[in-house]
Amino acid sequence: MMTCKEYSKLLSESMEHQLPLGQRAAVFLHGAMCTPCKGYKRTLAMVRQVSRELADDEGASLSEEARERIRKALADLT
């Protein structure tokens, strides 16, 4: 059985590219059975949506330097 830590990592990866079938199935099953991870998935989806909306607003674009700091901070979380 997949751990919550593995789930969160693969869920994030799945938003960047398509996972292999076995990993997609494991993510789906874990997400269907684990209440805290269901909440994490909803929160992550909401953050992505708000980020997209902010990025679409005029004047809300980030510099490449800021984007790189964010990428580094996110990478440090895993």
HTML snippet that shows the backbone in 3Dmol.js (N, CA, C, O; Angstrom):
<script src="https://3Dmol.org/build/3Dmol-min.js"></script>
<div id="view" style="width:600px;height:400px;position:relative"></div>
<script>
const pdb = `
ATOM      1  N   MET A   1       0.835  -1.178   0.000  1.00  0.00           N
ATOM      2  CA  MET A   1       0.000   0.000   0.000  1.00  0.00           C
ATOM      3  C   MET A   1       0.881   1.243   0.000  1.00  0.00           C
ATOM      4  O   MET A   1       1.902   1.294   0.685  1.00  0.00           O
ATOM      5  N   MET A   2       0.485   2.216  -0.755  1.00  0.00           N
ATOM      6  CA  MET A   2       1.211   3.474  -0.873  1.00  0.00           C
ATOM      7  C   MET A   2       1.072   4.287   0.419  1.00  0.00           C
ATOM      8  O   MET A   2       0.017   4.293   1.053  1.00  0.00           O
ATOM      9  N   THR A   3       2.157   4.972   0.795  1.00  0.00           N
ATOM     10  CA  THR A   3       2.096   5.862   1.955  1.00  0.00           C
ATOM     11  C   THR A   3       1.553   7.222   1.525  1.00  0.00           C
ATOM     12  O   THR A   3       1.520   7.542   0.337  1.00  0.00           O
ATOM     13  N   CYS A   4       1.134   8.004   2.494  1.00  0.00           N
ATOM     14  CA  CYS A   4       0.637   9.349   2.198  1.00  0.00           C
ATOM     15  C   CYS A   4       1.744  10.220   1.592  1.00  0.00           C
ATOM     16  O   CYS A   4       1.483  11.043   0.715  1.00  0.00           O
ATOM     17  N   LYS A   5       2.958  10.035   2.057  1.00  0.00           N
ATOM     18  CA  LYS A   5       4.086  10.804   1.506  1.00  0.00           C
ATOM     19  C   LYS A   5       4.304  10.454   0.034  1.00  0.00           C
ATOM     20  O   LYS A   5       4.515  11.340  -0.795  1.00  0.00           O
ATOM     21  N   GLU A   6       4.254   9.173  -0.285  1.00  0.00           N
ATOM     22  CA  GLU A   6       4.396   8.753  -1.684  1.00  0.00           C
ATOM     23  C   GLU A   6       3.238   9.298  -2.521  1.00  0.00           C
ATOM     24  O   GLU A   6       3.431   9.741  -3.653  1.00  0.00           O
ATOM     25  N   TYR A   7       2.036   9.259  -1.950  1.00  0.00           N
ATOM     26  CA  TYR A   7       0.856   9.765  -2.646  1.00  0.00           C
ATOM     27  C   TYR A   7       1.018  11.245  -2.991  1.00  0.00           C
ATOM     28  O   TYR A   7       0.771  11.655  -4.125  1.00  0.00           O
ATOM     29  N   SER A   8       1.432  12.039  -2.012  1.00  0.00           N
ATOM     30  CA  SER A   8       1.539  13.472  -2.258  1.00  0.00           C
ATOM     31  C   SER A   8       2.581  13.771  -3.335  1.00  0.00           C
ATOM     32  O   SER A   8       2.386  14.666  -4.157  1.00  0.00           O
ATOM     33  N   LYS A   9       3.673  13.033  -3.331  1.00  0.00           N
ATOM     34  CA  LYS A   9       4.716  13.227  -4.343  1.00  0.00           C
ATOM     35  C   LYS A   9       4.191  12.856  -5.728  1.00  0.00           C
ATOM     36  O   LYS A   9       4.361  13.612  -6.684  1.00  0.00           O
ATOM     37  N   LEU A  10       3.552  11.689  -5.833  1.00  0.00           N
ATOM     38  CA  LEU A  10       3.046  11.255  -7.139  1.00  0.00           C
ATOM     39  C   LEU A  10       1.885  12.119  -7.615  1.00  0.00           C
ATOM     40  O   LEU A  10       1.744  12.354  -8.815  1.00  0.00           O
ATOM     41  N   LEU A  11       1.056  12.591  -6.695  1.00  0.00           N
ATOM     42  CA  LEU A  11      -0.042  13.471  -7.087  1.00  0.00           C
ATOM     43  C   LEU A  11       0.516  14.750  -7.703  1.00  0.00           C
ATOM     44  O   LEU A  11       0.026  15.212  -8.733  1.00  0.00           O
ATOM     45  N   SER A  12       1.531  15.317  -7.076  1.00  0.00           N
ATOM     46  CA  SER A  12       2.167  16.516  -7.627  1.00  0.00           C
ATOM     47  C   SER A  12       2.783  16.233  -8.993  1.00  0.00           C
ATOM     48  O   SER A  12       2.641  17.029  -9.922  1.00  0.00           O
ATOM     49  N   GLU A  13       3.460  15.108  -9.110  1.00  0.00           N
ATOM     50  CA  GLU A  13       4.064  14.737 -10.388  1.00  0.00           C
ATOM     51  C   GLU A  13       2.999  14.554 -11.458  1.00  0.00           C
ATOM     52  O   GLU A  13       3.218  14.901 -12.618  1.00  0.00           O
ATOM     53  N   SER A  14       1.846  14.008 -11.075  1.00  0.00           N
ATOM     54  CA  SER A  14       0.790  13.751 -12.054  1.00  0.00           C
ATOM     55  C   SER A  14       0.214  15.039 -12.633  1.00  0.00           C
ATOM     56  O   SER A  14      -0.405  15.021 -13.697  1.00  0.00           O
ATOM     57  N   MET A  15       0.413  16.139 -11.947  1.00  0.00           N
ATOM     58  CA  MET A  15      -0.068  17.419 -12.452  1.00  0.00           C
ATOM     59  C   MET A  15       0.894  18.015 -13.468  1.00  0.00           C
ATOM     60  O   MET A  15       0.542  18.942 -14.199  1.00  0.00           O
ATOM     61  N   GLU A  16       2.108  17.482 -13.512  1.00  0.00           N
ATOM     62  CA  GLU A  16       3.113  17.950 -14.466  1.00  0.00           C
ATOM     63  C   GLU A  16       3.189  17.068 -15.707  1.00  0.00           C
ATOM     64  O   GLU A  16       3.428  17.564 -16.808  1.00  0.00           O
ATOM     65  N   HIS A  17       2.990  15.769 -15.535  1.00  0.00           N
ATOM     66  CA  HIS A  17       3.042  14.839 -16.659  1.00  0.00           C
ATOM     67  C   HIS A  17       2.241  13.578 -16.309  1.00  0.00           C
ATOM     68  O   HIS A  17       1.915  13.333 -15.147  1.00  0.00           O
ATOM     69  N   GLN A  18       1.939  12.801 -17.325  1.00  0.00           N
ATOM     70  CA  GLN A  18       1.144  11.590 -17.101  1.00  0.00           C
ATOM     71  C   GLN A  18       2.015  10.497 -16.482  1.00  0.00           C
ATOM     72  O   GLN A  18       3.107  10.197 -16.965  1.00  0.00           O
ATOM     73  N   LEU A  19       1.509   9.922 -15.418  1.00  0.00           N
ATOM     74  CA  LEU A  19       2.217   8.838 -14.741  1.00  0.00           C
ATOM     75  C   LEU A  19       1.965   7.521 -15.474  1.00  0.00           C
ATOM     76  O   LEU A  19       0.981   7.394 -16.203  1.00  0.00           O
ATOM     77  N   PRO A  20       2.850   6.542 -15.285  1.00  0.00           N
ATOM     78  CA  PRO A  20       2.584   5.211 -15.820  1.00  0.00           C
ATOM     79  C   PRO A  20       1.300   4.645 -15.206  1.00  0.00           C
ATOM     80  O   PRO A  20       0.905   5.041 -14.110  1.00  0.00           O
ATOM     81  N   LEU A  21       0.665   3.737 -15.902  1.00  0.00           N
ATOM     82  CA  LEU A  21      -0.621   3.181 -15.495  1.00  0.00           C
ATOM     83  C   LEU A  21      -0.614   2.652 -14.058  1.00  0.00           C
ATOM     84  O   LEU A  21      -1.552   2.919 -13.307  1.00  0.00           O
ATOM     85  N   GLY A  22       0.405   1.920 -13.666  1.00  0.00           N
ATOM     86  CA  GLY A  22       0.469   1.363 -12.315  1.00  0.00           C
ATOM     87  C   GLY A  22       0.479   2.451 -11.247  1.00  0.00           C
ATOM     88  O   GLY A  22      -0.193   2.330 -10.223  1.00  0.00           O
ATOM     89  N   GLN A  23       1.241   3.509 -11.488  1.00  0.00           N
ATOM     90  CA  GLN A  23       1.284   4.609 -10.528  1.00  0.00           C
ATOM     91  C   GLN A  23      -0.041   5.370 -10.500  1.00  0.00           C
ATOM     92  O   GLN A  23      -0.506   5.772  -9.433  1.00  0.00           O
ATOM     93  N   ARG A  24      -0.647   5.566 -11.670  1.00  0.00           N
ATOM     94  CA  ARG A  24      -1.958   6.239 -11.709  1.00  0.00           C
ATOM     95  C   ARG A  24      -2.981   5.450 -10.912  1.00  0.00           C
ATOM     96  O   ARG A  24      -3.777   6.029 -10.173  1.00  0.00           O
ATOM     97  N   ALA A  25      -2.964   4.132 -11.059  1.00  0.00           N
ATOM     98  CA  ALA A  25      -3.905   3.287 -10.336  1.00  0.00           C
ATOM     99  C   ALA A  25      -3.654   3.369  -8.827  1.00  0.00           C
ATOM    100  O   ALA A  25      -4.597   3.462  -8.042  1.00  0.00           O
ATOM    101  N   ALA A  26      -2.383   3.333  -8.427  1.00  0.00           N
ATOM    102  CA  ALA A  26      -2.051   3.406  -7.002  1.00  0.00           C
ATOM    103  C   ALA A  26      -2.472   4.748  -6.407  1.00  0.00           C
ATOM    104  O   ALA A  26      -2.979   4.798  -5.286  1.00  0.00           O
ATOM    105  N   VAL A  27      -2.267   5.834  -7.151  1.00  0.00           N
ATOM    106  CA  VAL A  27      -2.672   7.162  -6.692  1.00  0.00           C
ATOM    107  C   VAL A  27      -4.192   7.215  -6.556  1.00  0.00           C
ATOM    108  O   VAL A  27      -4.714   7.733  -5.569  1.00  0.00           O
ATOM    109  N   PHE A  28      -4.890   6.682  -7.542  1.00  0.00           N
ATOM    110  CA  PHE A  28      -6.348   6.680  -7.505  1.00  0.00           C
ATOM    111  C   PHE A  28      -6.862   5.904  -6.288  1.00  0.00           C
ATOM    112  O   PHE A  28      -7.725   6.391  -5.558  1.00  0.00           O
ATOM    113  N   LEU A  29      -6.333   4.705  -6.073  1.00  0.00           N
ATOM    114  CA  LEU A  29      -6.793   3.868  -4.965  1.00  0.00           C
ATOM    115  C   LEU A  29      -6.494   4.508  -3.612  1.00  0.00           C
ATOM    116  O   LEU A  29      -7.352   4.532  -2.730  1.00  0.00           O
ATOM    117  N   HIS A  30      -5.292   5.021  -3.450  1.00  0.00           N
ATOM    118  CA  HIS A  30      -4.944   5.641  -2.180  1.00  0.00           C
ATOM    119  C   HIS A  30      -5.839   6.862  -1.940  1.00  0.00           C
ATOM    120  O   HIS A  30      -6.354   7.055  -0.839  1.00  0.00           O
ATOM    121  N   GLY A  31      -6.017   7.674  -2.969  1.00  0.00           N
ATOM    122  CA  GLY A  31      -6.851   8.868  -2.843  1.00  0.00           C
ATOM    123  C   GLY A  31      -8.300   8.540  -2.544  1.00  0.00           C
ATOM    124  O   GLY A  31      -8.990   9.324  -1.893  1.00  0.00           O
ATOM    125  N   ALA A  32      -8.767   7.401  -3.006  1.00  0.00           N
ATOM    126  CA  ALA A  32     -10.149   7.000  -2.764  1.00  0.00           C
ATOM    127  C   ALA A  32     -10.346   6.492  -1.337  1.00  0.00           C
ATOM    128  O   ALA A  32     -11.453   6.556  -0.803  1.00  0.00           O
ATOM    129  N   MET A  33      -9.284   5.991  -0.724  1.00  0.00           N
ATOM    130  CA  MET A  33      -9.411   5.364   0.593  1.00  0.00           C
ATOM    131  C   MET A  33      -8.925   6.229   1.746  1.00  0.00           C
ATOM    132  O   MET A  33      -9.318   5.993   2.889  1.00  0.00           O
ATOM    133  N   CYS A  34      -8.096   7.206   1.489  1.00  0.00           N
ATOM    134  CA  CYS A  34      -7.447   7.970   2.554  1.00  0.00           C
ATOM    135  C   CYS A  34      -8.078   9.363   2.673  1.00  0.00           C
ATOM    136  O   CYS A  34      -7.881  10.214   1.807  1.00  0.00           O
ATOM    137  N   THR A  35      -8.822   9.583   3.730  1.00  0.00           N
ATOM    138  CA  THR A  35      -9.521  10.851   3.920  1.00  0.00           C
ATOM    139  C   THR A  35      -8.570  12.052   3.968  1.00  0.00           C
ATOM    140  O   THR A  35      -8.850  13.050   3.306  1.00  0.00           O
ATOM    141  N   PRO A  36      -7.467  12.009   4.713  1.00  0.00           N
ATOM    142  CA  PRO A  36      -6.560  13.168   4.710  1.00  0.00           C
ATOM    143  C   PRO A  36      -6.006  13.474   3.308  1.00  0.00           C
ATOM    144  O   PRO A  36      -5.842  14.639   2.947  1.00  0.00           O
ATOM    145  N   CYS A  37      -5.724  12.447   2.537  1.00  0.00           N
ATOM    146  CA  CYS A  37      -5.182  12.668   1.194  1.00  0.00           C
ATOM    147  C   CYS A  37      -6.246  13.209   0.245  1.00  0.00           C
ATOM    148  O   CYS A  37      -5.926  13.950  -0.684  1.00  0.00           O
ATOM    149  N   LYS A  38      -7.503  12.850   0.468  1.00  0.00           N
ATOM    150  CA  LYS A  38      -8.591  13.459  -0.311  1.00  0.00           C
ATOM    151  C   LYS A  38      -8.597  14.963  -0.077  1.00  0.00           C
ATOM    152  O   LYS A  38      -8.733  15.749  -1.015  1.00  0.00           O
ATOM    153  N   GLY A  39      -8.450  15.351   1.176  1.00  0.00           N
ATOM    154  CA  GLY A  39      -8.403  16.774   1.506  1.00  0.00           C
ATOM    155  C   GLY A  39      -7.192  17.450   0.896  1.00  0.00           C
ATOM    156  O   GLY A  39      -7.285  18.573   0.400  1.00  0.00           O
ATOM    157  N   TYR A  40      -6.053  16.768   0.930  1.00  0.00           N
ATOM    158  CA  TYR A  40      -4.833  17.313   0.326  1.00  0.00           C
ATOM    159  C   TYR A  40      -5.036  17.539  -1.169  1.00  0.00           C
ATOM    160  O   TYR A  40      -4.630  18.569  -1.707  1.00  0.00           O
ATOM    161  N   LYS A  41      -5.661  16.578  -1.834  1.00  0.00           N
ATOM    162  CA  LYS A  41      -5.897  16.705  -3.273  1.00  0.00           C
ATOM    163  C   LYS A  41      -6.807  17.898  -3.573  1.00  0.00           C
ATOM    164  O   LYS A  41      -6.553  18.654  -4.511  1.00  0.00           O
ATOM    165  N   ARG A  42      -7.861  18.065  -2.782  1.00  0.00           N
ATOM    166  CA  ARG A  42      -8.763  19.213  -2.972  1.00  0.00           C
ATOM    167  C   ARG A  42      -8.018  20.527  -2.752  1.00  0.00           C
ATOM    168  O   ARG A  42      -8.186  21.481  -3.512  1.00  0.00           O
ATOM    169  N   THR A  43      -7.200  20.567  -1.713  1.00  0.00           N
ATOM    170  CA  THR A  43      -6.435  21.784  -1.421  1.00  0.00           C
ATOM    171  C   THR A  43      -5.460  22.093  -2.539  1.00  0.00           C
ATOM    172  O   THR A  43      -5.346  23.241  -2.968  1.00  0.00           O
ATOM    173  N   LEU A  44      -4.761  21.081  -3.011  1.00  0.00           N
ATOM    174  CA  LEU A  44      -3.801  21.271  -4.089  1.00  0.00           C
ATOM    175  C   LEU A  44      -4.501  21.762  -5.353  1.00  0.00           C
ATOM    176  O   LEU A  44      -3.988  22.645  -6.041  1.00  0.00           O
ATOM    177  N   ALA A  45      -5.663  21.200  -5.661  1.00  0.00           N
ATOM    178  CA  ALA A  45      -6.422  21.640  -6.839  1.00  0.00           C
ATOM    179  C   ALA A  45      -6.856  23.096  -6.684  1.00  0.00           C
ATOM    180  O   ALA A  45      -6.826  23.860  -7.650  1.00  0.00           O
ATOM    181  N   MET A  46      -7.258  23.482  -5.473  1.00  0.00           N
ATOM    182  CA  MET A  46      -7.683  24.848  -5.242  1.00  0.00           C
ATOM    183  C   MET A  46      -6.501  25.813  -5.388  1.00  0.00           C
ATOM    184  O   MET A  46      -6.645  26.885  -5.975  1.00  0.00           O
ATOM    185  N   VAL A  47      -5.347  25.439  -4.860  1.00  0.00           N
ATOM    186  CA  VAL A  47      -4.154  26.285  -4.986  1.00  0.00           C
ATOM    187  C   VAL A  47      -3.777  26.451  -6.453  1.00  0.00           C
ATOM    188  O   VAL A  47      -3.431  27.551  -6.885  1.00  0.00           O
ATOM    189  N   ARG A  48      -3.842  25.376  -7.214  1.00  0.00           N
ATOM    190  CA  ARG A  48      -3.526  25.456  -8.648  1.00  0.00           C
ATOM    191  C   ARG A  48      -4.501  26.381  -9.368  1.00  0.00           C
ATOM    192  O   ARG A  48      -4.095  27.186 -10.206  1.00  0.00           O
ATOM    193  N   GLN A  49      -5.791  26.266  -9.040  1.00  0.00           N
ATOM    194  CA  GLN A  49      -6.800  27.096  -9.681  1.00  0.00           C
ATOM    195  C   GLN A  49      -6.590  28.574  -9.361  1.00  0.00           C
ATOM    196  O   GLN A  49      -6.637  29.419 -10.255  1.00  0.00           O
ATOM    197  N   VAL A  50      -6.361  28.881  -8.098  1.00  0.00           N
ATOM    198  CA  VAL A  50      -6.138  30.264  -7.696  1.00  0.00           C
ATOM    199  C   VAL A  50      -4.867  30.799  -8.348  1.00  0.00           C
ATOM    200  O   VAL A  50      -4.829  31.950  -8.781  1.00  0.00           O
ATOM    201  N   SER A  51      -3.839  29.977  -8.418  1.00  0.00           N
ATOM    202  CA  SER A  51      -2.589  30.395  -9.060  1.00  0.00           C
ATOM    203  C   SER A  51      -2.814  30.725 -10.527  1.00  0.00           C
ATOM    204  O   SER A  51      -2.291  31.716 -11.037  1.00  0.00           O
ATOM    205  N   ARG A  52      -3.593  29.891 -11.201  1.00  0.00           N
ATOM    206  CA  ARG A  52      -3.897  30.163 -12.617  1.00  0.00           C
ATOM    207  C   ARG A  52      -4.669  31.471 -12.766  1.00  0.00           C
ATOM    208  O   ARG A  52      -4.375  32.278 -13.648  1.00  0.00           O
ATOM    209  N   GLU A  53      -5.652  31.670 -11.902  1.00  0.00           N
ATOM    210  CA  GLU A  53      -6.454  32.890 -11.978  1.00  0.00           C
ATOM    211  C   GLU A  53      -5.600  34.122 -11.725  1.00  0.00           C
ATOM    212  O   GLU A  53      -5.746  35.132 -12.413  1.00  0.00           O
ATOM    213  N   LEU A  54      -4.712  34.046 -10.747  1.00  0.00           N
ATOM    214  CA  LEU A  54      -3.828  35.171 -10.472  1.00  0.00           C
ATOM    215  C   LEU A  54      -2.866  35.422 -11.624  1.00  0.00           C
ATOM    216  O   LEU A  54      -2.581  36.572 -11.956  1.00  0.00           O
ATOM    217  N   ALA A  55      -2.371  34.365 -12.226  1.00  0.00           N
ATOM    218  CA  ALA A  55      -1.449  34.501 -13.352  1.00  0.00           C
ATOM    219  C   ALA A  55      -2.145  35.130 -14.551  1.00  0.00           C
ATOM    220  O   ALA A  55      -1.509  35.812 -15.355  1.00  0.00           O
ATOM    221  N   ASP A  56      -3.439  34.902 -14.672  1.00  0.00           N
ATOM    222  CA  ASP A  56      -4.193  35.476 -15.779  1.00  0.00           C
ATOM    223  C   ASP A  56      -4.504  36.949 -15.573  1.00  0.00           C
ATOM    224  O   ASP A  56      -4.757  37.671 -16.537  1.00  0.00           O
ATOM    225  N   ASP A  57      -4.488  37.400 -14.324  1.00  0.00           N
ATOM    226  CA  ASP A  57      -4.754  38.809 -14.033  1.00  0.00           C
ATOM    227  C   ASP A  57      -3.627  39.671 -14.574  1.00  0.00           C
ATOM    228  O   ASP A  57      -2.460  39.280 -14.552  1.00  0.00           O
ATOM    229  N   GLU A  58      -3.989  40.838 -15.054  1.00  0.00           N
ATOM    230  CA  GLU A  58      -2.995  41.765 -15.590  1.00  0.00           C
ATOM    231  C   GLU A  58      -2.030  42.200 -14.495  1.00  0.00           C
ATOM    232  O   GLU A  58      -2.451  42.552 -13.393  1.00  0.00           O
ATOM    233  N   GLY A  59      -0.745  42.176 -14.798  1.00  0.00           N
ATOM    234  CA  GLY A  59       0.258  42.626 -13.844  1.00  0.00           C
ATOM    235  C   GLY A  59       0.620  41.619 -12.772  1.00  0.00           C
ATOM    236  O   GLY A  59       1.368  41.951 -11.852  1.00  0.00           O
ATOM    237  N   ALA A  60       0.117  40.410 -12.859  1.00  0.00           N
ATOM    238  CA  ALA A  60       0.379  39.429 -11.811  1.00  0.00           C
ATOM    239  C   ALA A  60       1.468  38.431 -12.201  1.00  0.00           C
ATOM    240  O   ALA A  60       1.651  37.426 -11.515  1.00  0.00           O
ATOM    241  N   SER A  61       2.180  38.689 -13.273  1.00  0.00           N
ATOM    242  CA  SER A  61       3.185  37.720 -13.693  1.00  0.00           C
ATOM    243  C   SER A  61       4.426  37.825 -12.814  1.00  0.00           C
ATOM    244  O   SER A  61       4.766  38.898 -12.315  1.00  0.00           O
ATOM    245  N   LEU A  62       5.087  36.700 -12.638  1.00  0.00           N
ATOM    246  CA  LEU A  62       6.282  36.633 -11.809  1.00  0.00           C
ATOM    247  C   LEU A  62       7.526  36.730 -12.667  1.00  0.00           C
ATOM    248  O   LEU A  62       7.533  36.310 -13.823  1.00  0.00           O
ATOM    249  N   SER A  63       8.570  37.285 -12.094  1.00  0.00           N
ATOM    250  CA  SER A  63       9.852  37.305 -12.782  1.00  0.00           C
ATOM    251  C   SER A  63      10.408  35.883 -12.821  1.00  0.00           C
ATOM    252  O   SER A  63       9.989  35.018 -12.052  1.00  0.00           O
ATOM    253  N   GLU A  64      11.344  35.661 -13.717  1.00  0.00           N
ATOM    254  CA  GLU A  64      11.961  34.330 -13.797  1.00  0.00           C
ATOM    255  C   GLU A  64      12.697  34.008 -12.501  1.00  0.00           C
ATOM    256  O   GLU A  64      12.736  32.851 -12.081  1.00  0.00           O
ATOM    257  N   GLU A  65      13.274  35.013 -11.872  1.00  0.00           N
ATOM    258  CA  GLU A  65      13.958  34.811 -10.591  1.00  0.00           C
ATOM    259  C   GLU A  65      12.974  34.328  -9.518  1.00  0.00           C
ATOM    260  O   GLU A  65      13.283  33.410  -8.757  1.00  0.00           O
ATOM    261  N   ALA A  66      11.803  34.942  -9.461  1.00  0.00           N
ATOM    262  CA  ALA A  66      10.792  34.532  -8.485  1.00  0.00           C
ATOM    263  C   ALA A  66      10.309  33.118  -8.785  1.00  0.00           C
ATOM    264  O   ALA A  66      10.120  32.322  -7.866  1.00  0.00           O
ATOM    265  N   ARG A  67      10.107  32.800 -10.056  1.00  0.00           N
ATOM    266  CA  ARG A  67       9.681  31.456 -10.434  1.00  0.00           C
ATOM    267  C   ARG A  67      10.712  30.420 -10.002  1.00  0.00           C
ATOM    268  O   ARG A  67      10.350  29.344  -9.525  1.00  0.00           O
ATOM    269  N   GLU A  68      11.988  30.738 -10.167  1.00  0.00           N
ATOM    270  CA  GLU A  68      13.050  29.804  -9.792  1.00  0.00           C
ATOM    271  C   GLU A  68      13.089  29.609  -8.274  1.00  0.00           C
ATOM    272  O   GLU A  68      13.304  28.492  -7.804  1.00  0.00           O
ATOM    273  N   ARG A  69      12.883  30.679  -7.505  1.00  0.00           N
ATOM    274  CA  ARG A  69      12.829  30.537  -6.045  1.00  0.00           C
ATOM    275  C   ARG A  69      11.677  29.636  -5.627  1.00  0.00           C
ATOM    276  O   ARG A  69      11.821  28.821  -4.716  1.00  0.00           O
ATOM    277  N   ILE A  70      10.539  29.780  -6.285  1.00  0.00           N
ATOM    278  CA  ILE A  70       9.377  28.936  -5.980  1.00  0.00           C
ATOM    279  C   ILE A  70       9.675  27.486  -6.328  1.00  0.00           C
ATOM    280  O   ILE A  70       9.379  26.585  -5.544  1.00  0.00           O
ATOM    281  N   ARG A  71      10.265  27.254  -7.512  1.00  0.00           N
ATOM    282  CA  ARG A  71      10.615  25.876  -7.914  1.00  0.00           C
ATOM    283  C   ARG A  71      11.543  25.245  -6.888  1.00  0.00           C
ATOM    284  O   ARG A  71      11.358  24.091  -6.501  1.00  0.00           O
ATOM    285  N   LYS A  72      12.545  26.006  -6.447  1.00  0.00           N
ATOM    286  CA  LYS A  72      13.504  25.486  -5.472  1.00  0.00           C
ATOM    287  C   LYS A  72      12.817  25.180  -4.143  1.00  0.00           C
ATOM    288  O   LYS A  72      13.073  24.140  -3.537  1.00  0.00           O
ATOM    289  N   ALA A  73      11.957  26.072  -3.696  1.00  0.00           N
ATOM    290  CA  ALA A  73      11.257  25.861  -2.429  1.00  0.00           C
ATOM    291  C   ALA A  73      10.373  24.626  -2.500  1.00  0.00           C
ATOM    292  O   ALA A  73      10.318  23.851  -1.546  1.00  0.00           O
ATOM    293  N   LEU A  74       9.679  24.432  -3.617  1.00  0.00           N
ATOM    294  CA  LEU A  74       8.840  23.253  -3.779  1.00  0.00           C
ATOM    295  C   LEU A  74       9.664  21.976  -3.849  1.00  0.00           C
ATOM    296  O   LEU A  74       9.275  20.948  -3.293  1.00  0.00           O
ATOM    297  N   ALA A  75      10.797  22.041  -4.528  1.00  0.00           N
ATOM    298  CA  ALA A  75      11.670  20.867  -4.623  1.00  0.00           C
ATOM    299  C   ALA A  75      12.215  20.491  -3.247  1.00  0.00           C
ATOM    300  O   ALA A  75      12.391  19.308  -2.952  1.00  0.00           O
ATOM    301  N   ASP A  76      12.482  21.481  -2.409  1.00  0.00           N
ATOM    302  CA  ASP A  76      13.005  21.228  -1.064  1.00  0.00           C
ATOM    303  C   ASP A  76      11.980  20.554  -0.171  1.00  0.00           C
ATOM    304  O   ASP A  76      12.342  19.937   0.830  1.00  0.00           O
ATOM    305  N   LEU A  77      10.711  20.663  -0.517  1.00  0.00           N
ATOM    306  CA  LEU A  77       9.651  20.035   0.283  1.00  0.00           C
ATOM    307  C   LEU A  77       9.602  18.528   0.097  1.00  0.00           C
ATOM    308  O   LEU A  77       9.090  17.815   0.960  1.00  0.00           O
ATOM    309  N   THR A  78      10.124  18.035  -1.013  1.00  0.00           N
ATOM    310  CA  THR A  78      10.032  16.600  -1.289  1.00  0.00           C
ATOM    311  C   THR A  78      11.246  15.864  -0.804  1.00  0.00           C
ATOM    312  O   THR A  78      11.332  14.645  -0.957  1.00  0.00           O
TER     313      THR A  78
END
`;
const viewer = $3Dmol.createViewer("view");
viewer.addModel(pdb, "pdb");
viewer.setStyle({}, {cartoon: {color: "spectrum"}});
viewer.zoomTo();
viewer.render();
</script>
